[in-house]
Amino acid sequence: MARWSTVSWLVVGLMATGPTTAFAQSAASGDFRGMVAVAEGKIHLECAGVGGPAVILISGYRNNAEVWTVEPGPELEPVFAGVAGFTRVCAYDRPGTILAADHLSRSDPVAMPRTAGAVVAELHDLLQTSRIPGPHVLAAHSLGGLFARLYAATYPGDVAGIVLVDAWQEDLPEILGPDGWSAYVDVAGPPPPGLAFYTELESIDFGAASQTLHEAAQAAPLPPLPIIVISRARPVQLPPDVPAEFSPEAFEAAWREGQARLAALLPDAKHVVATESDHYVQIAQPALVVDAIRAVVEAVRDRATWRD
């Protein structure tokens, strides 16, 4: 579900019409905010910081890059700025994503619904065109975690480490069971209140995406790499009109089971519980997310798996 915020954030962007050599170099180094041409249009990308491995922030369902850059609160530094302090970091808007009703995706719209495979191919195209040196550390929230793991299965040589922030786990349809899953789809599928006007809003079939990842993970298991799983401790915030068929208690139990399965992906995976957070850990406890990303970046550097 999308993050709603009353924080006003001024977007001042650099615009580019195509992936020229000079443009690609500017996206690969220095502060950058602009548009990158990919197969289906142009994608809004912003990068800052120096060093490697570069961290790619992947937002959750219907969230744009602002969820990583908006000021989270007094004396709290956004994840994007925190990571830029020790390595290069980039975030991007998927088409159809938002921060709030007045903060819509800055990327070109595409036909909806989309598949998880299309999202992953778009990200690969974006990183290749931008010439951001890899392999990368992927830090992903919610459904973005599914995209990150599918990316790792599809392009295993391009991923050096992963941080999963209260991420989607592909067995959730099975864990919830048919009735629980159907009720969840009824809750998560419709546009949030006030967004009926946004006909380009991101739409992805969670069940189909979960099956895609399940098959990809079976075919290409995650190789040994640094991975940290961050899970929320507080229940997810639900819309006021949740149908009676949906059980918040059953959903939270299923989510915890999914998080345990993510933490068991690799023997050396670390599991961190965000004790003060609901689903949006990067807003409630940004320093926790930054510390996890720093730990994975340092582990990658120690293993010398990233390229200059």
Secondary structure, 3 states (H helix, E strand, C coil): CCCCCCCCCCCCCCCCCCCCHHHHHHHHCCCEEEEEEECCEEEEEEEECCCCCCEEEECCCCECCHHHHCCCECCECCHHHHHHCCCCEEEECCCCCEEECCEECCCCCCCCCECHHHHHHHHHHHHHHHCCCCCEEEEEECHHHHHHHHHHHHCHHHEEEEEEECCCCCCHHHHHHHHHHHHHHHHHCCCCCCCCCCCCCCCECHHHHHHHHHHHHHHCCCCCCCEEEEEECCCCCCCCCCCCCCCHHHHHHHHHHHHHHHHCCCCCCEEEEECCCCCCHHHHCHHHHHHHHHHHHHHHHHHCCCCC
